[in-house]
Amino acid sequence: MTGDPRHFESIGNRLGFRAEPSGDHELNLVWRGGRFPALLCLGIAVFLLLLSVPVFLAILAQGLDSAVGNLWYFPTMNAVLFGVVLFLLTLKREIRIDRRAGTVSMRRSSLLMRRRLTVEFDEVRALRVGDDEVYSGFAVAGSTAGQKSFPARSLRLLLSGSRSVLLDRGGGRRLDELAARIASFMDKPVERVPRGSSAAPGGG
């Protein structure tokens, strides 16, 4: 295995992957960006242009020491919103399963970072659909008093030893169908843990 599985332990993995066209020896599953929040931020940013562009031009003409200079936060907020839109649109996660190479490759990328994890078929003993114990909230003064946990349905690759790699989180039929598809492609068994059983620790 190359890469760190901890980089893929995130509640943000509640994604819903879509299969992309590929050959008989490959299975490519892709999730592309937070489209809805990106479009929402884009709409707000475009609306703010009606205010920020005149303010920006006035600041260029009169300087920050003028009365209009006190409105500098409008163009600044506009630029930040466009940055958020760009970040959300560049979010991408991929799972590529290659029979010929005998590998499962996961990639997590955005405008700011790229992470990659590769696992050999021989390292995978099974897939598991079960509950993760996901933590939310913040620790207070080093304690766990401010933290809460809840079970989240997850799909994991179970590796040799006690290690595992999180593929996706979700619920209902979608996760079961994804597990069946990947297991069939890899020729690996699927372990299904009933809801409400003791949950394994998860990312948060």
PEURPE-V149844 format. One record per residue. RES is the residue in three letters. PSI is psi as a letter, one per 20 degrees, with the letter a starting at -180 (* if undefined). Layout:
res-><RES | RES>
psi-><PSI | PSI>
This chain:
res-><MET | THR | GLY | ASP | PRO | ARG | HIS | PHE | GLU | SER | ILE | GLY | ASN | ARG | LEU | GLY | PHE | ARG | ALA | GLU | PRO | SER | GLY | ASP | HIS | GLU | LEU | ASN | LEU | VAL | TRP | ARG | GLY | GLY | ARG | PHE | PRO | ALA | LEU | LEU | CYS | LEU | GLY | ILE | ALA | VAL | PHE | LEU | LEU | LEU | LEU | SER | VAL | PRO | VAL | PHE | LEU | ALA | ILE | LEU | ALA | GLN | GLY | LEU | ASP | SER | ALA | VAL | GLY | ASN | LEU | TRP | TYR | PHE | PRO | THR | MET | ASN | ALA | VAL | LEU | PHE | GLY | VAL | VAL | LEU | PHE | LEU | LEU | THR | LEU | LYS | ARG | GLU | ILE | ARG | ILE | ASP | ARG | ARG | ALA | GLY | THR | VAL | SER | MET | ARG | ARG | SER | SER | LEU | LEU | MET | ARG | ARG | ARG | LEU | THR | VAL | GLU | PHE | ASP | GLU | VAL | ARG | ALA | LEU | ARG | VAL | GLY | ASP | ASP | GLU | VAL | TYR | SER | GLY | PHE | ALA | VAL | ALA | GLY | SER | THR | ALA | GLY | GLN | LYS | SER | PHE | PRO | ALA | ARG | SER | LEU | ARG | LEU | LEU | LEU | SER | GLY | SER | ARG | SER | VAL | LEU | LEU | ASP | ARG | GLY | GLY | GLY | ARG | ARG | LEU | ASP | GLU | LEU | ALA | ALA | ARG | ILE | ALA | SER | PHE | MET | ASP | LYS | PRO | VAL | GLU | ARG | VAL | PRO | ARG | GLY | SER | SER | ALA | ALA | PRO | GLY | GLY | GLY>
psi-><p | p | r | o | h | h | i | j | n | p | i | i | j | m | g | n | q | p | p | q | p | r | r | h | i | q | o | o | p | q | p | o | q | n | g | g | h | g | h | g | h | g | g | g | g | g | g | i | h | h | g | h | g | h | g | g | h | h | h | h | h | i | r | i | i | r | h | i | h | i | k | h | i | g | h | g | h | g | h | g | g | h | g | g | g | g | g | h | h | i | p | p | p | q | o | p | o | o | h | g | i | l | q | o | p | p | p | o | q | a | h | i | r | p | q | q | p | p | p | q | h | h | i | p | h | r | q | p | o | a | p | q | o | p | p | r | a | q | q | o | l | i | r | j | h | j | q | q | q | q | p | p | p | q | p | q | p | p | r | q | b | j | q | r | p | p | g | q | q | c | r | b | h | g | h | g | h | g | g | h | g | g | g | h | h | i | l | q | r | p | p | o | p | q | q | i | r | p | q | q | q | r | r | *>
